[in-house]
Amino acid sequence: MTDGRQGCTPIPRLIDKLNRQLEGWANYFSPGYTREAYRNINWHLCYRLANHLKHRRSQRPYQIPEGMSLYEHLKRPGLKFLGVKPCESR
């Protein structure tokens, strides 16, 4: 989803696609020990999106605002990273 063929895809549309995919992965990994799987998926997602933004087809290079981490910057347009939900008390 973040390969070179997606260089012209608007970021909000790409994030919508990624959120749907992440939701599916969360459902797949939810029965087991999810913390390590989610961490690996989130790390790989950040790496791929940073690379995608860096090589995007545009006249100006993409820059993250100063003083903001990549993680915070990707959450701003609505990217939902995987996280372990707290246990519900009964």
N, C-alpha and C positions, 0 to 999 in steps of 0.2 A: 504493500500500500504506500510505501514511501520511496519507491524506486525512481529512477530517472524519468520514467514515462509520466509520472504524476507532477512534473515540474510546473505545469500551468494550472493545476487544480487549486482553486482558492482554499486558503487555510481553513475557514469555517466548514467547508464541505468535507475536507480531509479529516478534520477533527470529528465530525459527525460519524463518518465511516469508522474511524478508529474506536470511538466510544461504543458503537454497536459490536465491534469485534471484541473489545475488552470485556464487555458484558457477557458475551458467550464464553470467553476464557474463564471468567470468574465463576460462571455456573459449572464449567467442566472441572475446575480445580477445587471447588468448594467442599467436597466430601472429605478431602484429606488434609494434610498439613500444608496450609496455604502460604504461610509467611514467606518462606524462601522462594517459592514459585512466583509469588506476586512481586517480590523484590527483584528477581531476575527479569521478569517481564517489564516492569517499570524502568529498570536500568536500560534494557535493550530499546525500549520505546523512546526514551530520552535521547539515547545515542543516535538512533535512526532519524528522529525528527530534527535534531541539531544538524546532522549531515544533510538532510533534505533541505532545510532552510538555508544552509550555507551554499548549496549548489542549485538553488532555485533559479529558474530563468527569469531574470529581471535586469533592469538597467542598473539598479543600485544594489549593492550587497545588503543582505538582511542583517540587522544588528539588534541585539537584545538591549533594552534600555539599561543605562548605567545604574549600578546598585541593585539590580534585580537578578535573581538566579534563573537559570533555564527552567527549572521546575516551576517556579512561581510564574514565569512568563507563559509557559504552556498551559497552566491552569486558568489563566485569565480569560482566554477565549472559550473555555468550557471543557477542556480535556479532563476526563475523569480517570485518574490513576487508580490502580487496584489497591485495595487496602483491606486489612483484616478487620471485620466488624466485631465490636465487643459482644461477649456472650450476653444473652438475655436472661435476667433473673426471673424465676417463677414464683 
